Amino acid sequence: MGKFENNLSKGSVPKKLIMFSLPFLISNIIQTLYSVADMVIVGQFAGTLSMSGVNIGSQVTFLITNLVLGLSVGATVLIGQYMGADDRKALKETIGTLFTTLFILAIVLTALVHFLKVPLLKLIKTPEDSFSEAFNYVFITNLGTIFIFGYNALSAVMRGMGDSRNPLIFVAIACVLNIVLDVVLVAGFNMGATGAAIATVFSQAVSMILCMTYLGRNNFIFDFKLSSFKINKKRLKLLLKIGVPTSIQNVATSASFLFLTALVNTTGGAIASAAVGAVGKLNGFAILPAVAMSSSVSAMSAQNLGAGEEKRASQTMFYGMAIGGTISILAFIFIRLFPELCMSAFGNDAEMIKNGVVYLKAFSFDYVIVPWLFCLNGLFIGAGHTTFSLINNAMSSILIRIPAAYVFGVSLGGGLFGVGLGAPCASFAALLVAIWFYLSGKWKKMTIIDVRKQG
């Protein structure tokens, strides 16, 4: 077994899960600091309009990023299953296919977003007084799409091989650099959203380059030579089969939040937009344990299912629920007790803080639901059931989150509190369907055996 490989199908389930998920959780926390640092420093030194610009611009950027995250999840699952089955040839072909596909996709999307950024910003009703800030943020972060794709692809590959430590080291270095650049460009040179975007892109580029350099020098299974960048049709078909549903699901979720952003922009203007953006960063932190557990359950269950250890895969999910749920509930209690304190970190604008507290009190109910939903999805994805996760989560986003936010927020006059209720309503509906799918036993029918028949 190589230096970057870690067999997750043997040993104590809770110990393996904790040891694997902890670096990933810390990595996620650090990665989230990218956007939080942008928002906090922009809020403190550049004001509400720049905050609104960063919030709206990052929503558009995240929509694009979610495309690569789906394929990265597919890669983690396939690599984990091939690791469990000890299929080295398929492992190398999958990695080469992933890198090549994402490189091409990054170039295409960069060109596409360049021409569509203004229509997109207008579509979500970006307030005129913060339009230029949002435009600058999207323009600059779009130029760094290839770095975002590259880092996520490399991290997904290493997680699939059981390595969650090295991605943590590289993103930690990049985060420190990001914060330093934020202070210099936003606070020092008063560059607002533009400075925040430059800091983010440059830091992600450094993270990707460090990762590639380290792997290339340590006998990684993929050598990064030009001749190795090939697309294997069989591996591509499997990557798309597992990854595309996840990408569509992520894009549907992002689109639903873009709708909420447009709703807030229309009814509340730049101040409400800034408040919702600040809450979004807090939400990112609050659900990080659930996200880390979901991804860890996915990688670990993929290896276990590949090795024929169905019971261990299921146990992994339950331990993930217990750990992620405990931490998320503590975050929920803290935020419910001290909402003003949490909001004040993003600036001292009294109206922004007031709006944020109202929205946060409704949205925070989502924190106590997502650990259970995310860990169930982690198991399903590890088993290859990304299509089910797509249908369940996309439908809840489109059929529950958007209508609920509009009904509670606009039709019933609930304002930001009503809009905030859309997220927990959608998560609860998706959780009920996921529980049914698990109890039905249908998730057991698609494992590594099926994948290998196609590979």
CORCOR-V254464 format. One record per pair of residues at least 4 apart in sequence whose C-alpha atoms are under 7 Angstrom apart, sorted by the first residue. I is the first residue (numbers start at 1). GAP is how many residues later the second one is. Records with the same first field share a line. If there is no record, write none. Layout:
I->GAP / GAP
This chain:
1->4
4->154 / 157 / 159
5->156 / 157 / 158
6->155 / 156 / 157
7->155
8->8 / 154 / 292 / 295 / 296
9->294 / 295 / 298
11->5
12->4
13->4 / 299 / 303
14->4 / 305
15->4
16->4
17->4 / 279 / 299
18->4
20->4 / 144 / 276
21->4 / 271 / 272 / 275
22->4
23->4 / 141 / 142 / 145
24->4 / 140 / 144 / 268
25->4 / 263 / 264 / 267
26->4 / 142
27->4 / 141 / 144
28->4 / 260
29->4 / 256 / 259
30->141 / 142 / 145
31->140 / 144
32->4 / 252 / 253
33->4 / 142
34->4 / 141 / 144 / 166
35->4
36->4 / 245
37->4 / 142
38->4 / 144 / 158
39->4 / 12 / 15 / 239 / 307
40->4 / 305 / 306
41->4 / 141 / 142
42->4 / 5 / 8 / 9 / 144 / 150 / 151
43->4 / 5 / 8 / 303 / 304
44->302 / 303
45->141 / 142
46->4 / 144 / 146
47->4
48->4 / 223 / 226
49->4 / 80 / 81 / 221
50->4 / 80 / 83 / 142 / 143
51->4 / 223
52->4 / 78 / 218 / 221 / 222 / 225
53->4 / 77 / 78 / 80 / 81 / 140
54->4 / 80 / 83 / 139
55->4 / 219 / 222
56->4 / 78
57->4 / 77 / 78 / 80 / 81
58->4
59->4 / 199
60->4
61->4 / 77
62->4
63->188 / 191
65->4
66->4 / 181 / 184 / 185
67->180 / 184
68->4 / 81 / 179
69->4 / 83 / 178
70->4 / 173 / 174 / 176 / 177
71->4 / 168 / 169 / 172 / 173 / 176
72->4 / 80 / 81 / 84 / 171
73->4 / 83 / 170
74->4 / 165 / 168 / 169
75->4 / 81 / 82 / 164
76->4 / 80 / 81 / 83 / 84 / 223
77->4 / 83 / 221 / 222 / 225 / 305
78->4
79->4 / 12 / 78 / 81 / 82
80->4 / 80 / 81 / 219 / 222 / 223
81->4 / 221 / 222 / 224 / 225 / 367
82->4 / 5 / 8 / 9 / 224
83->4 / 78 / 220
84->219 / 220 / 222 / 223
85->221 / 222
87->4
88->4
89->4
90->4
91->4
92->4 / 129 / 130
93->4 / 139 / 142
94->4 / 141
95->4 / 62
96->4 / 132 / 133 / 134 / 135
97->4 / 132 / 133 / 134 / 135 / 138 / 139
98->4
99->4 / 54 / 130
100->4 / 129 / 130 / 131
101->4
102->4 / 47
103->4 / 43
104->4
105->4
106->4 / 39 / 40 / 43
107->4
108->4
109->4
110->4 / 32 / 33 / 35
111->4
112->4
113->4
114->25
116->4
117->4
118->4
119->4
120->4
121->4 / 5
122->4
124->134 / 135 / 137 / 138
125->137 / 140 / 141
126->5 / 139
127->4 / 138 / 142 / 143
130->4 / 140
131->4
132->4
133->4 / 60 / 61
134->4
135->4
136->4 / 57 / 58
137->4 / 56 / 57 / 60
138->4
139->4
140->57 / 58
141->4 / 56 / 60
144->4 / 57
145->4
146->4
147->4 / 57 / 58 / 61
148->4 / 56
149->4
150->4 / 58
151->4 / 56 / 57
152->4
153->4
154->4
155->4 / 12
156->4
157->4
158->4 / 5 / 6
159->4 / 5 / 140
160->139
164->4
165->4
166->4
167->4
168->4
169->4
170->4 / 37 / 40 / 41
171->4 / 36
172->4
173->4
174->4 / 29 / 30 / 32 / 33
175->4 / 28
176->4
177->4 / 26
178->4 / 21 / 22 / 25
179->4
180->4
181->4 / 18
182->4 / 13 / 14 / 17
183->4 / 5
184->4 / 5
185->4 / 5 / 6 / 10
186->4 / 5 / 6 / 9 / 10
191->4
192->4
193->4
194->4
195->4
196->4
197->4
198->4
199->4
200->4
201->4
202->4
203->4
204->4
205->4
206->4
207->4
208->4
209->4
210->4
211->4
212->4
213->4
214->4
215->4 / 5
216->4 / 7 / 8
224->4
231->5
232->4
233->4
234->4 / 221
235->4 / 220
236->4
237->4
238->4
239->4
240->4
242->142 / 144
243->4
244->4
245->4 / 141 / 142 / 145
246->4 / 140 / 144
247->4
248->4 / 142
249->4 / 141 / 144 / 145
250->4
251->4
252->4 / 142 / 145
253->4 / 141 / 144
254->4
255->4
256->4 / 141 / 142 / 146
257->4
258->4
259->4
260->4
261->4
262->4
263->4
264->4 / 5 / 8 / 9
265->4 / 5 / 8
268->4
269->4
270->4
271->4 / 81
272->4 / 80 / 83
273->4
274->4 / 78
275->4 / 77 / 78 / 80 / 81
276->4 / 80
277->4
278->4 / 68
279->4 / 77 / 81
280->4
281->4
282->4
283->4
284->4
286->42 / 45 / 81
287->4 / 41 / 80
288->4
289->4 / 35 / 38 / 39
290->4 / 34 / 80 / 81 / 84
291->4 / 83
292->4
293->4 / 27 / 31 / 82
294->4 / 80 / 81 / 83 / 84
295->4 / 83
296->4
297->4 / 19 / 20 / 23 / 78 / 81 / 82
298->4 / 80 / 81 / 83 / 84
299->4 / 83
300->4
301->4 / 12 / 15 / 78 / 81
302->4 / 80 / 81
303->4
304->4 / 5 / 6 / 8 / 9
305->4 / 5 / 8 / 78 / 142 / 143
306->141 / 142
309->4
310->4
311->4
312->4
313->4
314->4
315->4
316->4
317->4 / 58 / 59 / 62
318->4
319->4
320->4 / 55
321->4 / 50 / 51 / 54
322->4
323->4
324->4 / 47
325->4 / 43 / 46 / 47
326->4
327->4
328->4 / 39 / 40
329->4 / 38 / 39
330->4
331->4
332->4 / 32 / 35
333->4
334->4
335->4
336->25
338->4
339->4 / 18
340->4 / 13 / 17
341->4
343->10 / 13 / 14
344->4 / 9
349->4
350->4
351->4
352->4
353->4
354->4
355->4
356->4
357->4
358->4 / 58 / 59
359->4 / 57 / 58 / 61
360->4
362->55 / 58 / 59
363->57 / 58 / 60 / 61
365->59
366->4 / 57 / 58 / 61
369->4 / 58 / 59
370->4 / 57
371->4
372->4
373->4 / 58 / 61
374->4
375->4
376->4 / 58
377->4 / 12
378->4
379->4
380->4 / 5 / 6 / 63
381->4 / 5
383->60 / 63 / 64
384->62 / 63
385->4 / 58
386->4
387->4
388->4
389->4
390->4
391->4
392->4 / 38
393->4 / 37
394->4
395->4
396->4 / 5 / 30 / 33 / 34
397->4 / 5 / 29
398->4
399->4
400->4 / 25 / 26
401->4 / 21 / 22 / 24 / 25
402->4 / 20
403->4
404->4 / 18
405->4 / 13 / 14 / 15 / 16 / 17
406->4 / 5 / 13
407->4 / 5
408->4 / 5 / 6 / 10 / 11
409->4 / 5 / 6 / 7 / 8 / 9 / 10
410->4 / 5
414->4
415->4
416->4
417->4
421->4
422->4
423->4
424->4
425->4
426->4
427->4
428->4
429->4
430->4
431->4
432->4
433->4
434->4
435->4
436->4
437->4 / 5 / 6
438->4 / 5
446->4
447->4
448->4
449->4
450->4
451->4
